Each structure stands twice: as C-alpha cells, then as structure tokens.
C-alpha cells in the first residue's frame, strides 16, 4: 500500500465525506479508492477492458439493419 500526503479543496473534502458516509467506509482513504475505482471503470479507455472487447465483438457480429429513411425508421420503431 502506498501512503500519500495530499492537498484537496473544501469541495473535494465534502464529496469524500459524503462518499464515506454513503458507503459506510472507515476513512477517506477508502473513499478515495472507491472514487478512483469508479472512475477507472467508467472513464478510462474502455477498449482495453476485456468485457468491452467482448461486447464490441458481439455487436460487430450482429447483422446490420437497412433503414433507408427516417420515416422507415419510425415505421420500424412503431411495430
């Protein structure tokens, strides 16, 4: 485990306190780990995650749908 002394602004401190309370965490270190983990899952290069690659390949294998015009799309959607 790495220890770090950090400086954060008041708003970041409030957010960490909210995360800590919401998830019943022991300290702000756990809140920081949770926030970083969530950021990693949702914002960092999803193409590198295996589940993203599997999903992309599954979508790629699906046959394409020829729609033509917006009106045809609306008709198809209303069915």
MODELLER restraints for C-alpha pairs under 7 A, 6 or more apart:
rsr = mdl.restraints
at = mdl.atoms
rsr.add(forms.Gaussian(group=physical.xy_distance, feature=features.Distance(at['CA:16:A'], at['CA:28:A']), mean=6.27, stdev=0.5))
rsr.add(forms.Gaussian(group=physical.xy_distance, feature=features.Distance(at['CA:16:A'], at['CA:31:A']), mean=5.89, stdev=0.5))
rsr.add(forms.Gaussian(group=physical.xy_distance, feature=features.Distance(at['CA:16:A'], at['CA:32:A']), mean=6.93, stdev=0.5))
rsr.add(forms.Gaussian(group=physical.xy_distance, feature=features.Distance(at['CA:19:A'], at['CA:31:A']), mean=5.89, stdev=0.5))
rsr.add(forms.Gaussian(group=physical.xy_distance, feature=features.Distance(at['CA:20:A'], at['CA:27:A']), mean=6.67, stdev=0.5))
rsr.add(forms.Gaussian(group=physical.xy_distance, feature=features.Distance(at['CA:20:A'], at['CA:28:A']), mean=6.39, stdev=0.5))
rsr.add(forms.Gaussian(group=physical.xy_distance, feature=features.Distance(at['CA:20:A'], at['CA:31:A']), mean=5.25, stdev=0.5))
rsr.add(forms.Gaussian(group=physical.xy_distance, feature=features.Distance(at['CA:25:A'], at['CA:31:A']), mean=6.68, stdev=0.5))
rsr.add(forms.Gaussian(group=physical.xy_distance, feature=features.Distance(at['CA:46:A'], at['CA:52:A']), mean=6.05, stdev=0.5))
rsr.add(forms.Gaussian(group=physical.xy_distance, feature=features.Distance(at['CA:47:A'], at['CA:53:A']), mean=6.02, stdev=0.5))
rsr.add(forms.Gaussian(group=physical.xy_distance, feature=features.Distance(at['CA:67:A'], at['CA:73:A']), mean=5.76, stdev=0.5))
